[in-house]
Amino acid sequence: MRKLMLLLGLLAASAYAYAGPVAVELLGFNGGFWQWGYPYYGYVQDTGAVDMMCDDYVHGGEPGQSWLANQTDLGSGNLSLLRFNNLPGALTLYDEAAWLLIETQTTPHSAWRDMNIAVWHIFDPAAPMTPFATWWLGQAQDEAQEGFKGVNFNRVEILTPLDQYSSDPNSPQEFLYLAPAADQSPAVPEPSTLLLVGPGLAVALRRKWRFVPFRH
């Protein structure tokens, strides 16, 4: 059984490794102004129109801007392609931002601006704050202390421009969005991956059930 689980893990990891960049387009701002924060309206290749939360206060762009981005499932724990992966405690910071994004689903729209401001502040302490944003930041930090019990971070996708550490303030921002329900299933590996992993998986399955007797 242990070998079977290992092979399944390798299959999932291989599928993730073969994911390539996706095309992203910024369609518009909430209320027509970027300062209003979540949601930013965007279009993601192979996903469609999505509501995005910006976590990047320094960079910026205008509706109509398009670029290529690496897409990371936060639940994978792989931060290698993310813009702020060099910050101390980066995984916790991204989890806090993702928790705030998830909370928008059950929070009135009037709170979303402050929630996005809190996300900006998570990654850039110099970003301006509001009293309610400070409160939301405290809530996210409290959740981090509790270990984010029951939070499914596989729902959160992060779009990072290919030039992830660009110092150009006009370069594209990094965004988070909630994957549609259909996108939360494991990615389908490429045929080459199946050819490599398939035989080993078949052997493991044969060994597991070889001695199971037939019962009427």
GIGIHU-V65322 format. One record per backbone hydrogen bond with DSSP energy under -1.0 kcal/mol. NH is the residue of the N-H (numbers start at 1). CO is the residue of the C=O. E is the energy in kcal/mol with one decimal. If there is no record, write none. Layout:
((NH/CO/E) (NH/CO/E))
//
This chain:
((5/1/-2.4) (6/2/-2.1) (7/3/-2.3) (8/4/-2.2) (9/5/-2.2) (10/6/-2.3) (11/7/-2.1) (12/8/-2.2) (13/9/-2.6) (14/10/-2.5) (15/11/-2.1) (16/12/-2.1) (17/13/-2.3) (18/14/-1.4) (19/16/-1.5) (22/69/-2.9) (24/67/-3.0) (25/43/-2.1) (26/65/-2.7) (27/41/-2.9) (28/41/-1.7) (32/29/-1.7) (33/30/-1.3) (36/33/-1.5) (37/34/-2.1) (40/52/-3.2) (41/28/-2.9) (42/50/-2.5) (43/25/-2.3) (44/48/-2.4) (45/23/-2.7) (47/44/-2.1) (48/44/-3.2) (50/42/-2.6) (52/40/-3.7) (53/176/-3.1) (55/174/-1.7) (60/169/-1.1) (64/26/-3.8) (65/62/-2.1) (67/24/-2.4) (69/22/-2.7) (70/160/-3.1) (72/158/-2.4) (74/156/-2.4) (76/73/-2.1) (77/74/-1.7) (82/79/-1.8) (87/84/-1.5) (90/87/-1.3) (93/89/-2.1) (94/90/-2.6) (95/91/-2.3) (96/92/-2.4) (97/93/-2.1) (98/94/-2.7) (99/95/-2.6) (100/96/-2.0) (101/97/-2.0) (102/98/-2.6) (103/99/-2.2) (105/102/-1.6) (106/103/-1.6) (111/108/-2.1) (112/109/-1.5) (115/111/-1.9) (116/112/-2.4) (117/113/-2.2) (118/114/-2.1) (119/115/-1.6) (120/116/-2.4) (121/117/-2.2) (122/118/-1.6) (123/119/-1.2) (124/120/-1.6) (127/124/-2.6) (134/130/-2.4) (135/131/-1.7) (136/132/-2.3) (137/133/-2.5) (138/134/-2.0) (139/135/-1.9) (140/136/-2.3) (141/137/-2.3) (142/138/-2.2) (143/139/-2.2) (144/140/-1.9) (145/141/-1.9) (146/142/-1.4) (147/144/-1.0) (148/143/-2.6) (151/148/-1.9) (153/151/-1.0) (155/152/-1.3) (156/153/-1.4) (157/177/-2.9) (158/72/-2.4) (159/175/-3.1) (160/70/-2.6) (162/68/-1.5) (164/162/-1.7) (166/163/-1.7) (171/168/-2.0) (175/159/-1.9) (176/53/-2.7) (177/157/-2.3) (179/155/-3.1) (183/180/-2.0) (184/181/-1.6) (194/190/-1.7) (195/191/-2.2) (196/192/-1.4) (197/193/-2.6) (198/194/-2.9) (201/197/-2.2) (202/198/-2.5) (203/199/-2.2) (204/200/-2.2) (205/201/-2.4) (206/202/-2.3) (207/203/-2.5) (208/204/-2.1) (209/205/-1.9) (212/209/-1.1))
//
